[in-house]
Amino acid sequence: MFKKHRSFVKALSFLCVLSLILSIVPPVGIWQSVKANDTTLYNGGYDSYNGQDRRYWLQQADKSGKIPPSINIKGKDLYFNCEIYAERRQIVYGEPWDVPENQEYDGFKADPNGYFLKNKTSGTRGWFRYLGYTKDGVAFPDPYFPPEGDGEKPVVYSNIIAQPWNNETCKGLVPELSNYRPTDIDPTSWQTIWKARNNLVDRNGSGQKIGDLFSSLSDLQQKCVVTSVDGNNSGTVVIFHKVNGSVFYRSYTGFIPQGGTTADGGIVDVTTDSVSGTIDSYSYLTKRAKISKFLQVIER
């Protein structure tokens, strides 16, 4: 009887120890064999998801086989993330914990409905500013990261992003920027915009004018996105800038005269296959507008 009692005690002790170990370090097999019905929380399906390995999910993402299985960031190989693609259809390399910027600038926002646990397998649930990296090695912004305002202070010139239409971060947030080219705007129209630069005032309420930021037309052309002038002669010039590691934009709106002689500037025409229309919000860029031939940022 005593032998049976000792055997029972040993078995019970083993189960207690095993339970303690599992609570601290989840088995790799369980952690990475993520089920397809668990899509609201990232469960570490980095290498595989729902019983399918990385090769399978790469083929789902791009049947042409052009997407690389991995990229190298500062000497570290980061791989295509299976779970993020399967659940969110975003091509991401690595995980949020691989992006140093997520450890800076308040890169994690707590939210009971967030997609990540702060410490990967434990901790507060929430959102990271960056999911990982794009295939080009640029930090990939999470479009669900809670929007932030950039305040009402005037934009600092040194924080303005030059040629945002060529900037991978800006294009990752607003793909339509890839279609914008300042050369699509007639030189005469540029002159009209330049002459009206002190009419274009920051919609954030800082009182700053485009004319306060730029001292030459050539500089303005390289750092601004111009939208078309509406029927009320109200035009908008937009700049992209960084504040504490995040990308924001400001809209500067005001009267831009149309008509007149060529010497006066003529009609401002931005109705090309690139960008026309207006950007009518100035929140943190979080949504991708699915609209062709014009740029529209949706305020979340």
C-alpha positions in Angstrom: 0.0 0.0 0.0 2.8 2.4 0.9 4.5 1.7 -2.4 1.3 2.6 -4.3 1.1 5.7 -2.2 4.7 6.7 -3.0 4.0 6.1 -6.7 1.0 8.3 -6.6 2.9 11.1 -4.9 5.7 10.8 -7.5 3.2 11.0 -10.3 1.5 14.0 -8.8 4.8 15.7 -8.2 5.8 15.2 -11.8 2.6 16.6 -13.1 3.0 19.7 -10.9 6.5 20.3 -12.2 5.4 19.8 -15.8 2.5 22.2 -15.3 4.9 24.8 -13.9 7.3 24.4 -16.8 4.5 24.7 -19.4 3.2 27.9 -17.7 6.6 29.5 -18.1 7.8 28.2 -21.4 5.1 27.1 -23.9 6.3 24.2 -26.1 7.5 25.3 -29.5 5.2 22.8 -31.2 2.1 24.2 -29.5 3.2 27.9 -29.9 3.8 27.6 -33.6 1.1 25.3 -34.7 -1.5 28.0 -34.8 -5.1 27.3 -35.6 -6.8 29.2 -38.4 -9.8 30.1 -36.1 -7.5 32.0 -33.7 -7.1 35.2 -35.8 -7.5 38.0 -33.3 -4.3 37.4 -31.5 -0.8 36.8 -32.8 0.3 33.3 -31.5 3.8 33.1 -32.9 3.1 31.4 -36.2 6.3 32.9 -37.6 7.6 29.7 -39.3 4.3 27.9 -39.9 0.5 28.5 -39.7 -2.4 26.1 -39.6 -0.2 23.1 -40.4 1.4 24.7 -43.5 5.0 25.8 -43.6 6.6 29.0 -44.9 7.0 27.6 -48.5 3.2 27.2 -48.7 2.4 30.7 -47.4 5.0 32.3 -49.7 3.2 30.7 -52.6 -0.1 32.0 -51.4 1.3 35.5 -51.2 3.0 35.4 -54.6 2.6 32.5 -57.0 5.3 33.9 -59.2 7.9 33.1 -56.6 9.5 36.6 -56.6 9.0 37.3 -52.9 12.1 36.4 -51.0 11.8 34.0 -48.1 14.0 36.2 -46.0 15.8 39.6 -45.8 18.9 40.7 -43.8 18.6 43.6 -41.4 21.9 44.7 -39.9 23.4 41.2 -40.1 20.3 39.4 -38.9 18.2 37.2 -41.2 14.5 37.9 -40.9 12.0 35.6 -42.5 8.6 35.9 -44.1 6.0 35.9 -41.3 3.4 33.1 -42.0 0.8 34.1 -39.5 0.7 37.8 -40.2 0.2 37.0 -43.9 -2.4 34.3 -43.3 -4.5 36.4 -40.9 -3.9 39.9 -42.3 -2.6 39.5 -45.8 0.4 41.7 -45.2 3.9 40.6 -46.4 6.0 41.2 -43.3 9.5 40.0 -42.4 10.3 39.3 -38.8 8.1 40.3 -35.9 7.5 43.5 -33.9 10.2 42.6 -31.4 12.8 42.7 -34.3 12.2 46.4 -34.9 14.3 48.6 -32.5 11.9 51.6 -33.1 9.2 49.6 -31.3 11.2 49.9 -28.1 11.4 53.7 -28.6 8.9 56.6 -29.0 6.2 54.7 -27.1 6.1 52.0 -29.7 3.5 49.8 -28.0 -0.1 50.9 -27.2 -2.1 48.8 -24.7 -5.6 47.7 -26.0 -7.7 44.7 -24.9 -8.5 44.1 -28.5 -4.9 44.4 -29.7 -3.2 41.8 -32.0 0.0 41.2 -29.9 1.0 40.4 -26.4 3.7 42.9 -25.3 6.2 40.2 -24.4 5.3 37.9 -27.2 3.9 35.1 -25.0 2.8 37.1 -22.1 2.0 40.6 -20.9 -0.5 43.3 -21.9 -2.4 42.9 -25.1 -2.1 45.8 -27.6 -0.6 47.1 -30.8 3.0 47.7 -32.0 3.9 50.7 -34.1 5.7 48.4 -36.6 4.8 44.8 -37.5 8.3 44.0 -38.8 9.9 45.0 -42.1 9.0 45.2 -45.7 10.9 43.2 -48.3 12.9 46.4 -49.0 14.1 46.5 -45.4 11.8 49.4 -44.3 10.0 49.2 -41.0 6.4 48.1 -41.8 3.8 50.4 -40.0 0.8 48.6 -38.5 -2.3 50.4 -40.0 -4.2 49.5 -36.8 -1.7 51.2 -34.4 -3.9 53.8 -32.6 -3.7 57.2 -34.5 -1.9 60.0 -32.9 -2.1 63.7 -33.6 1.0 65.7 -34.3 -0.4 68.7 -32.4 -0.9 72.3 -33.4 2.7 73.4 -33.3 4.2 74.6 -36.6 6.0 72.0 -38.6 9.8 72.0 -38.2 11.4 72.3 -41.6 14.2 69.8 -40.8 11.5 67.1 -40.2 9.9 67.4 -43.6 10.3 64.3 -45.8 11.8 65.1 -49.2 10.2 63.4 -52.2 7.5 61.4 -50.2 6.5 59.8 -53.5 9.9 58.0 -53.4 9.9 57.3 -49.7 9.1 53.6 -48.9 7.5 54.4 -45.5 5.2 57.0 -47.0 4.3 54.8 -49.9 3.8 51.9 -47.6 1.1 54.0 -45.8 -0.3 55.6 -49.0 0.4 53.5 -52.1 -1.1 56.1 -54.4 1.9 58.3 -53.7 3.8 56.1 -56.1 1.8 57.7 -59.0 2.6 61.3 -58.1 5.3 63.2 -59.9 5.8 67.0 -59.6 6.7 67.0 -63.3 3.1 66.1 -64.1 2.1 69.6 -63.0 2.5 72.3 -65.7 5.4 74.8 -64.9 3.0 77.7 -65.3 0.7 76.1 -62.7 3.7 75.7 -60.4 4.3 79.5 -60.7 0.7 80.1 -59.7 1.0 77.9 -56.7 4.2 79.6 -55.7 2.7 83.1 -55.9 -0.1 81.9 -53.7 2.2 80.3 -51.1 1.3 82.8 -48.4 -2.4 82.1 -48.8 -1.9 78.4 -48.0 -2.4 78.0 -44.2 -2.0 75.0 -41.9 -5.3 73.3 -41.3 -4.1 72.2 -37.9 -4.5 75.7 -36.6 -0.8 76.6 -36.1 -1.2 79.7 -38.4 1.9 78.5 -40.3 1.9 79.2 -44.0 3.6 77.3 -46.8 5.5 80.5 -47.5 7.0 80.3 -44.0 8.6 76.9 -44.8 9.9 77.3 -48.3 12.1 80.0 -49.7 12.3 78.6 -53.3 9.9 77.0 -55.7 12.3 74.2 -56.5 12.4 73.2 -52.8 8.6 73.3 -52.5 8.4 71.0 -55.6 10.6 68.4 -54.0 8.8 68.3 -50.6 5.1 69.0 -51.3 2.3 67.0 -52.8 -0.1 69.3 -54.6 -3.8 68.5 -55.1 -6.1 70.1 -57.6 -7.8 73.5 -57.0 -11.6 73.1 -56.6 -14.4 75.2 -58.1 -14.0 77.8 -55.3 -10.4 78.3 -56.0 -9.4 76.6 -52.8 -6.2 74.6 -53.3 -4.3 72.3 -51.0 -0.6 71.6 -50.6 0.5 68.7 -48.4 3.7 67.9 -46.7 4.8 64.7 -44.9 6.9 65.0 -41.7 8.3 63.0 -38.8 7.5 63.5 -35.2 9.0 61.1 -32.6 9.5 58.4 -35.2 6.0 58.6 -36.7 5.0 59.9 -40.1 2.3 62.5 -40.2 1.1 65.0 -42.9 -0.2 68.5 -42.8 -2.6 70.1 -45.2 -2.1 73.8 -46.1 -5.2 75.1 -47.8 -6.1 78.5 -49.2 -7.0 80.6 -52.2 -5.1 79.8 -55.4 -6.3 82.0 -58.3 -7.3 80.3 -61.6 -7.4 81.9 -65.0 -5.5 85.0 -66.0 -2.7 85.3 -68.5 0.3 83.1 -68.8 2.3 85.8 -67.1 -0.1 85.7 -64.2 0.3 82.0 -63.8 -2.7 80.6 -65.7 -4.9 77.7 -64.5 -3.6 75.2 -62.0 -4.3 71.8 -63.5 -3.4 68.7 -61.6 -5.9 66.4 -63.4 -3.3 63.9 -64.5 -3.1 60.1 -64.0 -1.1 60.8 -60.9 -2.7 62.8 -58.1 -5.7 65.0 -58.1 -8.3 65.6 -55.5 -7.8 66.6 -51.9 -6.3 65.2 -48.8 -9.0 66.2 -46.3 -7.7 64.9 -43.0 -4.5 65.5 -41.0 -4.4 62.5 -38.7 -1.6 60.0 -38.4 -1.6 58.0 -41.6 -3.1 54.6 -40.8 -5.4 53.6 -43.6 -4.7 52.7 -47.2 -7.2 54.4 -49.6 -8.2 52.0 -52.4 -8.9 54.8 -54.9 -7.2 55.1 -58.3 -5.9 58.3 -59.9 -6.2 60.4 -56.8 -4.8 60.5 -53.3 -7.2 60.4 -50.4 -6.2 59.7 -46.8 -9.0 58.4 -44.6 -9.0 59.6 -41.0 -9.4 56.7 -38.7 
